[in-house]
Amino acid sequence: MQKTFTKFVLFLITAVLFTGCLEVNTTIHLNKDGSGTLEESVLMSSQVVQMISAFASSFDSTAADTNQFSLFKEDQLIADTSKYGSGVKYISGKEVKEDSREGYNVVYSFNNINDLRINQNPNSKIDMEGVEFEEDSAHEFLHFDFSPGETALLTIKMPSMKDQDVSNEVPSQDTASSNTEGMDELLKLMKDMRIALTLDVKGQITQTNASYVNGSSITLFDINFNDLLDNPEKLKMFKQQNPKNLEEIKKIVENLPGVKVELNNPVSIRFE
């Protein structure tokens, strides 16, 4: 009974997050010596922030005011430096409120991009007191290999579905039906969600196999889930194929307007 209740609570949390118009934009600014800064912007619907506030307070009977919840918690952002790897320092953070959304901007510095850990799991960006999510999987992180020099070289190993454990068990008809229904519900919850990661090098890119290059800026991924939801053909493929690896995902998302996903792995960038 307790296990079922826990799963139900986690489902509610996930539902709130995905229906919250959550937008996470991350930019890595890289210098030629391997140091740099990490900027992150997290925004969510103000209405949903209020919902989360009320929901989170139910886990803390000592909370005097449910309106005290805020996505911007400087103490937590400072503590989060350890999540981004060794040599990372907190530089600044500020609360952001615009139109009907709110959230925060934060800037960290790092000494060596080889030690930087980047995880784009949106759950990791929301701190709810009294609620703990499962520990982040190592498969969700990007890995960097940087070599300085007159012409610097950065190699990025992107997370791959092939790295994850996939069961070979054939699902029963009832399980398959349940999974399809779950997929439909999940897609509904993804409306207005966007996640983006950009690399900005301080110099001129001389050679790269990256797919989305604009001057000294490279987009590793920029996914607006509305683009998938608005494309019936791709949406049908996504649900039917239930992609398990990079090649299957590539067949589905390639040429989808508005979606940028780097499919070369690893990605190499030379700049001077």
C-alpha angles and dihedrals in degrees: 000000000000091000092051091049091050091052090049092051092049090050090054091050092049091048092053092049096049095044090049097085087245114193122185119183119181126184125186114202108200128195125204092255093057096257125112148125135283119215122191132183121193120185133174138172110280089223092057092046087060090050091052089048092057092042094049092048090060087069092053115055090184093062107118099188124030090196091069092082114110134168088224110078110157095191090055093047090052091049089049092068089091090059090061095055140262119319093029117134132188112243107172145331136189139183116249127205120175130159106318096338135083140180138108149283120221133183126201130179126217132195098207126019089208087073095045118114118201121188120176097191100132093213088068090063096060119074113199115178112232094018122096126192125206115278113272115265116242087228091069096064130093117230123216130203113186130183117186124212144111083307109030120213125207123184119191123196108204122212110267131201086221089068092060128084110258120187117232091206113125109232119234121245091257091050092048090051091049091049091051091052090047091050091052091051092046092052090053090053091052093067112131093004117138133179124182137175123189133180118210116189122201097232142030120308109230100175136007142148091213114129100215113049126160112175106299093345127094124191111214092182138344112179122181104181091206088071090061094043091050093054108075095187096051091040091055091049091049093053096042098045097038090201116236102179144025096267092053091048090049092056090053105042102034112112091011105144115242096013121107118187121163106230098177109098121219102025116209126198127184117191138166 
